[in-house]
Amino acid sequence: MPETPAIPPFTVVTGTEVRRVLDGDERTVTAVVERAYRTHGAGDTVNPPSYFLRFPDRPADRIIALPASLGGESAVDGLKWIGSFPGNVGAGIPRASAVLVLNDRDTGYPFAVMEASIVSASRTAASAALAADRLTRGRGRPARIGFFGTGLIARYIHTYLAANGWEFGEIGLHDLSASSVDGFAGYLARTGTAAKVVRHERAEALVRASDLVVFATVAGVPHVTDPAWFAHNPVVLHVSLRDLSPEIVLASANIVDDVEHCLKADTSVHLAEQRTGHRDFLHGTLFDVMTGAVEPPTDRPVVFSPFGLGVLDLAVGKHVYDRLAAADALTPVPGFFADVSRHG
């Protein structure tokens, strides 16, 4: 007879515990994210559209639900629930806060809830580092990187690039907030980087001076509109998704993480689709690049637009859970599921 499924113990994983697993192990996390991309590309995932909870009286704010199911060696189901409140930045706290729920595949019962802003930032940065590596293999690693937006996500991306062996001769910084630039410059100094750090007052100067451009802003509509800024054909990690005008998108080779996910919610590539009525400007997905099905060109800008897949959060979250379990560092919550008999 088949084994009767049992209700798994339930655990709360704090942000402190998440950091203890992930900090200093960025190469492993990047490999976890790469495996998740390959699993997704092979069709062994379920990744429905994200659901956006918006507020008529607070149009800049949103909370997003990312349900997903990941197959492969780290099979797990679950959901990330992440709030994006740009006004937090002015108060000196991060824009995003999140929790991740992991569900047992046999019973459907949740077996863990973990603080997930760190998971989310880590998978975003690992994805960016992976894309940077894959998209520059035909042109050599850039010596000049520019960060357009110098908040938490930019810091994580630099950390993951450095951990994966990237070195830069020059690091450019631009942000509407001078204090944010100061904070990022201070972070760079603490890393001991040998790179020359250049603060750019003008956005155009940053873009033109960078071979690898990282957009990590809270912009809700395009604010960079001149394709001439990109005439030197940089690789662009368009992590914040809504910075570039359709004109720039249409003048570039465009790589996305998932076509259906990325062409929605008024992202820059979605606006380009609305403008043209087609998707011919899409070159392919990161999985296509990883498998050799697509070769990124070198004669035009290459823009990577990652909408952010829930399966990546699950992969990193399950990695955290498994590492803690292996170290016997999980503390189940007694009696969390209190009424578990169908008939009393």
Summary of the structure (lengths in Angstrom):
residues: 344
radius of gyration: 20.5
end to end distance: 25.4
largest distance: 70.5
contacts: 1139
relative contact order: 0.17
helix: 38%
strand: 23%
